[in-house]
Amino acid sequence: MAPPYRQAGRRTPEPGLSTTRRVLLIVTPAVLAAATLRPRGGAVPASRSE
């Protein structure tokens, strides 16, 4: 026979940054850096010969 059901106790959140904030703190600067370093689409290639 199975033991009687016990309701799980609620875990209190750990102090510090939550997982969501930690991910945003890492991802946001990376996305901004990638957007800044991305080459512009309007430049004419230097190897173009006529």
CHARMM-style PDB file with segment names, atoms N, HN, CA, C and O in Angstrom:
ATOM      1  N   MET     1       0.847  -1.189   0.000  1.00  0.00      PROA
ATOM      2  CA  MET     1       0.000   0.000   0.000  1.00  0.00      PROA
ATOM      3  C   MET     1       0.891   1.250   0.000  1.00  0.00      PROA
ATOM      4  O   MET     1       1.936   1.285   0.649  1.00  0.00      PROA
ATOM      5  N   ALA     2       0.464   2.244  -0.721  1.00  0.00      PROA
ATOM      6  HN  ALA     2      -0.385   2.216  -1.248  1.00  0.00      PROA
ATOM      7  CA  ALA     2       1.243   3.476  -0.846  1.00  0.00      PROA
ATOM      8  C   ALA     2       1.117   4.304   0.433  1.00  0.00      PROA
ATOM      9  O   ALA     2       0.089   4.263   1.110  1.00  0.00      PROA
ATOM     10  N   PRO     3       2.169   5.054   0.755  1.00  0.00      PROA
ATOM     11  CA  PRO     3       2.076   5.920   1.935  1.00  0.00      PROA
ATOM     12  C   PRO     3       1.077   7.049   1.691  1.00  0.00      PROA
ATOM     13  O   PRO     3       0.827   7.406   0.540  1.00  0.00      PROA
ATOM     14  N   PRO     4       0.505   7.615   2.747  1.00  0.00      PROA
ATOM     15  CA  PRO     4      -0.475   8.696   2.564  1.00  0.00      PROA
ATOM     16  C   PRO     4       0.165   9.908   1.898  1.00  0.00      PROA
ATOM     17  O   PRO     4       1.349  10.186   2.090  1.00  0.00      PROA
ATOM     18  N   TYR     5      -0.634  10.623   1.113  1.00  0.00      PROA
ATOM     19  HN  TYR     5      -1.595  10.397   0.957  1.00  0.00      PROA
ATOM     20  CA  TYR     5      -0.173  11.788   0.366  1.00  0.00      PROA
ATOM     21  C   TYR     5       0.165  12.931   1.316  1.00  0.00      PROA
ATOM     22  O   TYR     5      -0.609  13.267   2.212  1.00  0.00      PROA
ATOM     23  N   ARG     6       1.324  13.511   1.102  1.00  0.00      PROA
ATOM     24  HN  ARG     6       1.952  13.238   0.374  1.00  0.00      PROA
ATOM     25  CA  ARG     6       1.713  14.710   1.861  1.00  0.00      PROA
ATOM     26  C   ARG     6       1.875  15.867   0.898  1.00  0.00      PROA
ATOM     27  O   ARG     6       2.520  15.737  -0.143  1.00  0.00      PROA
ATOM     28  N   GLN     7       1.296  16.983   1.243  1.00  0.00      PROA
ATOM     29  HN  GLN     7       0.772  17.089   2.088  1.00  0.00      PROA
ATOM     30  CA  GLN     7       1.422  18.154   0.378  1.00  0.00      PROA
ATOM     31  C   GLN     7       2.845  18.703   0.496  1.00  0.00      PROA
ATOM     32  O   GLN     7       3.381  18.839   1.596  1.00  0.00      PROA
ATOM     33  N   ALA     8       3.439  19.011  -0.640  1.00  0.00      PROA
ATOM     34  HN  ALA     8       3.003  18.899  -1.533  1.00  0.00      PROA
ATOM     35  CA  ALA     8       4.801  19.545  -0.653  1.00  0.00      PROA
ATOM     36  C   ALA     8       4.812  20.939  -0.044  1.00  0.00      PROA
ATOM     37  O   ALA     8       3.916  21.747  -0.289  1.00  0.00      PROA
ATOM     38  N   GLY     9       5.826  21.203   0.740  1.00  0.00      PROA
ATOM     39  HN  GLY     9       6.554  20.547   0.939  1.00  0.00      PROA
ATOM     40  CA  GLY     9       5.957  22.528   1.339  1.00  0.00      PROA
ATOM     41  C   GLY     9       6.411  23.546   0.304  1.00  0.00      PROA
ATOM     42  O   GLY     9       7.142  23.205  -0.625  1.00  0.00      PROA
ATOM     43  N   ARG    10       5.988  24.775   0.458  1.00  0.00      PROA
ATOM     44  HN  ARG    10       5.394  25.052   1.213  1.00  0.00      PROA
ATOM     45  CA  ARG    10       6.386  25.815  -0.490  1.00  0.00      PROA
ATOM     46  C   ARG    10       7.823  26.222  -0.226  1.00  0.00      PROA
ATOM     47  O   ARG    10       8.215  26.474   0.913  1.00  0.00      PROA
ATOM     48  N   ARG    11       8.602  26.283  -1.298  1.00  0.00      PROA
ATOM     49  HN  ARG    11       8.283  26.079  -2.224  1.00  0.00      PROA
ATOM     50  CA  ARG    11       9.985  26.738  -1.163  1.00  0.00      PROA
ATOM     51  C   ARG    11       9.999  28.260  -1.159  1.00  0.00      PROA
ATOM     52  O   ARG    11       9.323  28.902  -1.962  1.00  0.00      PROA
ATOM     53  N   THR    12      10.767  28.818  -0.258  1.00  0.00      PROA
ATOM     54  HN  THR    12      11.317  28.297   0.394  1.00  0.00      PROA
ATOM     55  CA  THR    12      10.904  30.272  -0.250  1.00  0.00      PROA
ATOM     56  C   THR    12      11.951  30.642  -1.297  1.00  0.00      PROA
ATOM     57  O   THR    12      12.959  29.948  -1.425  1.00  0.00      PROA
ATOM     58  N   PRO    13      11.733  31.718  -2.045  1.00  0.00      PROA
ATOM     59  CA  PRO    13      12.687  32.098  -3.079  1.00  0.00      PROA
ATOM     60  C   PRO    13      14.046  32.430  -2.474  1.00  0.00      PROA
ATOM     61  O   PRO    13      14.135  33.038  -1.408  1.00  0.00      PROA
ATOM     62  N   GLU    14      15.095  32.022  -3.168  1.00  0.00      PROA
ATOM     63  HN  GLU    14      15.023  31.528  -4.035  1.00  0.00      PROA
ATOM     64  CA  GLU    14      16.439  32.290  -2.681  1.00  0.00      PROA
ATOM     65  C   GLU    14      16.762  33.774  -2.876  1.00  0.00      PROA
ATOM     66  O   GLU    14      16.308  34.384  -3.844  1.00  0.00      PROA
ATOM     67  N   PRO    15      17.536  34.349  -1.970  1.00  0.00      PROA
ATOM     68  CA  PRO    15      17.898  35.754  -2.128  1.00  0.00      PROA
ATOM     69  C   PRO    15      18.801  35.942  -3.340  1.00  0.00      PROA
ATOM     70  O   PRO    15      19.528  35.027  -3.725  1.00  0.00      PROA
ATOM     71  N   GLY    16      18.755  37.111  -3.933  1.00  0.00      PROA
ATOM     72  HN  GLY    16      18.164  37.855  -3.620  1.00  0.00      PROA
ATOM     73  CA  GLY    16      19.579  37.385  -5.106  1.00  0.00      PROA
ATOM     74  C   GLY    16      18.708  37.504  -6.347  1.00  0.00      PROA
ATOM     75  O   GLY    16      17.493  37.686  -6.257  1.00  0.00      PROA
ATOM     76  N   LEU    17      19.351  37.397  -7.510  1.00  0.00      PROA
ATOM     77  HN  LEU    17      20.338  37.249  -7.582  1.00  0.00      PROA
ATOM     78  CA  LEU    17      18.648  37.552  -8.774  1.00  0.00      PROA
ATOM     79  C   LEU    17      17.845  36.304  -9.109  1.00  0.00      PROA
ATOM     80  O   LEU    17      18.288  35.181  -8.868  1.00  0.00      PROA
ATOM     81  N   SER    18      16.661  36.514  -9.665  1.00  0.00      PROA
ATOM     82  HN  SER    18      16.301  37.426  -9.861  1.00  0.00      PROA
ATOM     83  CA  SER    18      15.874  35.386 -10.135  1.00  0.00      PROA
ATOM     84  C   SER    18      16.487  34.880 -11.438  1.00  0.00      PROA
ATOM     85  O   SER    18      17.328  35.551 -12.036  1.00  0.00      PROA
ATOM     86  N   THR    19      16.072  33.716 -11.867  1.00  0.00      PROA
ATOM     87  HN  THR    19      15.388  33.171 -11.381  1.00  0.00      PROA
ATOM     88  CA  THR    19      16.603  33.126 -13.097  1.00  0.00      PROA
ATOM     89  C   THR    19      16.314  34.021 -14.296  1.00  0.00      PROA
ATOM     90  O   THR    19      17.177  34.204 -15.154  1.00  0.00      PROA
ATOM     91  N   THR    20      15.110  34.577 -14.362  1.00  0.00      PROA
ATOM     92  HN  THR    20      14.409  34.428 -13.664  1.00  0.00      PROA
ATOM     93  CA  THR    20      14.736  35.437 -15.491  1.00  0.00      PROA
ATOM     94  C   THR    20      15.617  36.669 -15.551  1.00  0.00      PROA
ATOM     95  O   THR    20      16.104  37.030 -16.623  1.00  0.00      PROA
ATOM     96  N   ARG    21      15.827  37.314 -14.430  1.00  0.00      PROA
ATOM     97  HN  ARG    21      15.432  37.022 -13.559  1.00  0.00      PROA
ATOM     98  CA  ARG    21      16.659  38.518 -14.419  1.00  0.00      PROA
ATOM     99  C   ARG    21      18.110  38.197 -14.749  1.00  0.00      PROA
ATOM    100  O   ARG    21      18.790  38.976 -15.417  1.00  0.00      PROA
ATOM    101  N   ARG    22      18.579  37.049 -14.280  1.00  0.00      PROA
ATOM    102  HN  ARG    22      18.027  36.416 -13.737  1.00  0.00      PROA
ATOM    103  CA  ARG    22      19.958  36.655 -14.568  1.00  0.00      PROA
ATOM    104  C   ARG    22      20.147  36.442 -16.065  1.00  0.00      PROA
ATOM    105  O   ARG    22      21.157  36.865 -16.629  1.00  0.00      PROA
ATOM    106  N   VAL    23      19.176  35.784 -16.717  1.00  0.00      PROA
ATOM    107  HN  VAL    23      18.357  35.440 -16.259  1.00  0.00      PROA
ATOM    108  CA  VAL    23      19.263  35.552 -18.163  1.00  0.00      PROA
ATOM    109  C   VAL    23      19.219  36.879 -18.915  1.00  0.00      PROA
ATOM    110  O   VAL    23      20.002  37.093 -19.841  1.00  0.00      PROA
ATOM    111  N   LEU    24      18.314  37.764 -18.527  1.00  0.00      PROA
ATOM    112  HN  LEU    24      17.678  37.590 -17.775  1.00  0.00      PROA
ATOM    113  CA  LEU    24      18.226  39.069 -19.194  1.00  0.00      PROA
ATOM    114  C   LEU    24      19.497  39.877 -19.008  1.00  0.00      PROA
ATOM    115  O   LEU    24      19.916  40.593 -19.917  1.00  0.00      PROA
ATOM    116  N   LEU    25      20.107  39.771 -17.853  1.00  0.00      PROA
ATOM    117  HN  LEU    25      19.766  39.189 -17.115  1.00  0.00      PROA
ATOM    118  CA  LEU    25      21.341  40.503 -17.577  1.00  0.00      PROA
ATOM    119  C   LEU    25      22.469  40.035 -18.486  1.00  0.00      PROA
ATOM    120  O   LEU    25      23.345  40.823 -18.842  1.00  0.00      PROA
ATOM    121  N   ILE    26      22.457  38.766 -18.863  1.00  0.00      PROA
ATOM    122  HN  ILE    26      21.745  38.125 -18.574  1.00  0.00      PROA
ATOM    123  CA  ILE    26      23.497  38.231 -19.738  1.00  0.00      PROA
ATOM    124  C   ILE    26      23.154  38.441 -21.214  1.00  0.00      PROA
ATOM    125  O   ILE    26      24.035  38.776 -22.006  1.00  0.00      PROA
ATOM    126  N   VAL    27      21.896  38.251 -21.593  1.00  0.00      PROA
ATOM    127  HN  VAL    27      21.180  37.979 -20.950  1.00  0.00      PROA
ATOM    128  CA  VAL    27      21.500  38.266 -23.002  1.00  0.00      PROA
ATOM    129  C   VAL    27      21.412  39.682 -23.564  1.00  0.00      PROA
ATOM    130  O   VAL    27      21.820  39.910 -24.703  1.00  0.00      PROA
ATOM    131  N   THR    28      20.896  40.629 -22.803  1.00  0.00      PROA
ATOM    132  HN  THR    28      20.565  40.443 -21.877  1.00  0.00      PROA
ATOM    133  CA  THR    28      20.677  41.971 -23.318  1.00  0.00      PROA
ATOM    134  C   THR    28      21.955  42.634 -23.834  1.00  0.00      PROA
ATOM    135  O   THR    28      21.941  43.140 -24.956  1.00  0.00      PROA
ATOM    136  N   PRO    29      23.054  42.661 -23.084  1.00  0.00      PROA
ATOM    137  CA  PRO    29      24.273  43.272 -23.633  1.00  0.00      PROA
ATOM    138  C   PRO    29      24.794  42.531 -24.865  1.00  0.00      PROA
ATOM    139  O   PRO    29      25.356  43.157 -25.763  1.00  0.00      PROA
ATOM    140  N   ALA    30      24.618  41.222 -24.922  1.00  0.00      PROA
ATOM    141  HN  ALA    30      24.161  40.713 -24.193  1.00  0.00      PROA
ATOM    142  CA  ALA    30      25.081  40.460 -26.084  1.00  0.00      PROA
ATOM    143  C   ALA    30      24.287  40.830 -27.331  1.00  0.00      PROA
ATOM    144  O   ALA    30      24.859  40.967 -28.413  1.00  0.00      PROA
ATOM    145  N   VAL    31      22.983  40.992 -27.190  1.00  0.00      PROA
ATOM    146  HN  VAL    31      22.518  40.882 -26.312  1.00  0.00      PROA
ATOM    147  CA  VAL    31      22.143  41.370 -28.330  1.00  0.00      PROA
ATOM    148  C   VAL    31      22.482  42.785 -28.793  1.00  0.00      PROA
ATOM    149  O   VAL    31      22.571  43.043 -29.993  1.00  0.00      PROA
ATOM    150  N   LEU    32      22.669  43.692 -27.854  1.00  0.00      PROA
ATOM    151  HN  LEU    32      22.597  43.483 -26.878  1.00  0.00      PROA
ATOM    152  CA  LEU    32      23.026  45.066 -28.224  1.00  0.00      PROA
ATOM    153  C   LEU    32      24.383  45.118 -28.911  1.00  0.00      PROA
ATOM    154  O   LEU    32      24.548  45.863 -29.877  1.00  0.00      PROA
ATOM    155  N   ALA    33      25.350  44.355 -28.442  1.00  0.00      PROA
ATOM    156  HN  ALA    33      25.217  43.751 -27.657  1.00  0.00      PROA
ATOM    157  CA  ALA    33      26.672  44.325 -29.071  1.00  0.00      PROA
ATOM    158  C   ALA    33      26.580  43.759 -30.482  1.00  0.00      PROA
ATOM    159  O   ALA    33      27.219  44.277 -31.398  1.00  0.00      PROA
ATOM    160  N   ALA    34      25.798  42.711 -30.665  1.00  0.00      PROA
ATOM    161  HN  ALA    34      25.279  42.290 -29.921  1.00  0.00      PROA
ATOM    162  CA  ALA    34      25.643  42.125 -31.997  1.00  0.00      PROA
ATOM    163  C   ALA    34      24.985  43.109 -32.952  1.00  0.00      PROA
ATOM    164  O   ALA    34      25.373  43.192 -34.117  1.00  0.00      PROA
ATOM    165  N   ALA    35      23.998  43.852 -32.478  1.00  0.00      PROA
ATOM    166  HN  ALA    35      23.682  43.785 -31.531  1.00  0.00      PROA
ATOM    167  CA  ALA    35      23.337  44.842 -33.326  1.00  0.00      PROA
ATOM    168  C   ALA    35      24.284  45.987 -33.670  1.00  0.00      PROA
ATOM    169  O   ALA    35      24.231  46.523 -34.777  1.00  0.00      PROA
ATOM    170  N   THR    36      25.138  46.359 -32.742  1.00  0.00      PROA
ATOM    171  HN  THR    36      25.181  45.924 -31.842  1.00  0.00      PROA
ATOM    172  CA  THR    36      26.083  47.453 -32.984  1.00  0.00      PROA
ATOM    173  C   THR    36      27.166  47.035 -33.979  1.00  0.00      PROA
ATOM    174  O   THR    36      27.556  47.827 -34.837  1.00  0.00      PROA
ATOM    175  N   LEU    37      27.650  45.806 -33.872  1.00  0.00      PROA
ATOM    176  HN  LEU    37      27.333  45.163 -33.175  1.00  0.00      PROA
ATOM    177  CA  LEU    37      28.734  45.342 -34.727  1.00  0.00      PROA
ATOM    178  C   LEU    37      28.268  44.836 -36.091  1.00  0.00      PROA
ATOM    179  O   LEU    37      29.089  44.541 -36.959  1.00  0.00      PROA
ATOM    180  N   ARG    38      26.969  44.738 -36.278  1.00  0.00      PROA
ATOM    181  HN  ARG    38      26.301  44.978 -35.572  1.00  0.00      PROA
ATOM    182  CA  ARG    38      26.433  44.233 -37.542  1.00  0.00      PROA
ATOM    183  C   ARG    38      26.727  45.215 -38.666  1.00  0.00      PROA
ATOM    184  O   ARG    38      26.487  46.412 -38.513  1.00  0.00      PROA
ATOM    185  N   PRO    39      27.244  44.729 -39.795  1.00  0.00      PROA
ATOM    186  CA  PRO    39      27.557  45.650 -40.894  1.00  0.00      PROA
ATOM    187  C   PRO    39      26.285  46.242 -41.497  1.00  0.00      PROA
ATOM    188  O   PRO    39      25.227  45.613 -41.506  1.00  0.00      PROA
ATOM    189  N   ARG    40      26.416  47.450 -41.993  1.00  0.00      PROA
ATOM    190  HN  ARG    40      27.276  47.961 -41.985  1.00  0.00      PROA
ATOM    191  CA  ARG    40      25.266  48.126 -42.611  1.00  0.00      PROA
ATOM    192  C   ARG    40      24.991  47.527 -43.984  1.00  0.00      PROA
ATOM    193  O   ARG    40      25.917  47.078 -44.660  1.00  0.00      PROA
ATOM    194  N   GLY    41      23.725  47.516 -44.405  1.00  0.00      PROA
ATOM    195  HN  GLY    41      22.973  47.881 -43.856  1.00  0.00      PROA
ATOM    196  CA  GLY    41      23.361  46.915 -45.686  1.00  0.00      PROA
ATOM    197  C   GLY    41      23.589  47.829 -46.879  1.00  0.00      PROA
ATOM    198  O   GLY    41      23.587  47.343 -48.010  1.00  0.00      PROA
ATOM    199  N   GLY    42      23.785  49.133 -46.683  1.00  0.00      PROA
ATOM    200  HN  GLY    42      23.787  49.527 -45.765  1.00  0.00      PROA
ATOM    201  CA  GLY    42      23.890  50.062 -47.802  1.00  0.00      PROA
ATOM    202  C   GLY    42      25.289  50.253 -48.345  1.00  0.00      PROA
ATOM    203  O   GLY    42      25.467  51.015 -49.295  1.00  0.00      PROA
ATOM    204  N   ALA    43      26.276  49.604 -47.792  1.00  0.00      PROA
ATOM    205  HN  ALA    43      26.131  48.985 -47.020  1.00  0.00      PROA
ATOM    206  CA  ALA    43      27.652  49.791 -48.245  1.00  0.00      PROA
ATOM    207  C   ALA    43      27.877  49.085 -49.581  1.00  0.00      PROA
ATOM    208  O   ALA    43      27.330  48.010 -49.828  1.00  0.00      PROA
ATOM    209  N   VAL    44      28.695  49.708 -50.442  1.00  0.00      PROA
ATOM    210  HN  VAL    44      29.139  50.581 -50.241  1.00  0.00      PROA
ATOM    211  CA  VAL    44      29.037  49.119 -51.732  1.00  0.00      PROA
ATOM    212  C   VAL    44      30.281  48.249 -51.537  1.00  0.00      PROA
ATOM    213  O   VAL    44      31.254  48.702 -50.934  1.00  0.00      PROA
ATOM    214  N   PRO    45      30.268  47.022 -52.028  1.00  0.00      PROA
ATOM    215  CA  PRO    45      31.450  46.164 -51.854  1.00  0.00      PROA
ATOM    216  C   PRO    45      32.672  46.753 -52.564  1.00  0.00      PROA
ATOM    217  O   PRO    45      32.541  47.313 -53.652  1.00  0.00      PROA
ATOM    218  N   ALA    46      33.856  46.633 -51.960  1.00  0.00      PROA
ATOM    219  HN  ALA    46      33.962  46.179 -51.076  1.00  0.00      PROA
ATOM    220  CA  ALA    46      35.084  47.214 -52.507  1.00  0.00      PROA
ATOM    221  C   ALA    46      35.579  46.437 -53.723  1.00  0.00      PROA
ATOM    222  O   ALA    46      36.283  47.002 -54.560  1.00  0.00      PROA
ATOM    223  N   SER    47      35.231  45.164 -53.842  1.00  0.00      PROA
ATOM    224  HN  SER    47      34.660  44.705 -53.163  1.00  0.00      PROA
ATOM    225  CA  SER    47      35.752  44.341 -54.933  1.00  0.00      PROA
ATOM    226  C   SER    47      34.932  44.474 -56.215  1.00  0.00      PROA
ATOM    227  O   SER    47      35.165  43.728 -57.166  1.00  0.00      PROA
ATOM    228  N   ARG    48      34.002  45.380 -56.262  1.00  0.00      PROA
ATOM    229  HN  ARG    48      33.812  45.986 -55.490  1.00  0.00      PROA
ATOM    230  CA  ARG    48      33.138  45.537 -57.439  1.00  0.00      PROA
ATOM    231  C   ARG    48      33.895  46.236 -58.552  1.00  0.00      PROA
ATOM    232  O   ARG    48      34.403  47.342 -58.366  1.00  0.00      PROA
ATOM    233  N   SER    49      33.971  45.598 -59.703  1.00  0.00      PROA
ATOM    234  HN  SER    49      33.558  44.700 -59.854  1.00  0.00      PROA
ATOM    235  CA  SER    49      34.671  46.202 -60.845  1.00  0.00      PROA
ATOM    236  C   SER    49      33.704  46.360 -62.003  1.00  0.00      PROA
ATOM    237  O   SER    49      32.796  45.547 -62.172  1.00  0.00      PROA
ATOM    238  N   GLU    50      33.898  47.424 -62.818  1.00  0.00      PROA
ATOM    239  HN  GLU    50      34.636  48.085 -62.680  1.00  0.00      PROA
ATOM    240  CA  GLU    50      33.000  47.681 -63.936  1.00  0.00      PROA
ATOM    241  C   GLU    50      33.648  47.433 -65.263  1.00  0.00      PROA
ATOM    242  OT1 GLU    50      33.012  47.607 -66.303  1.00  0.00      PROA
TER     243      GLU     50
END
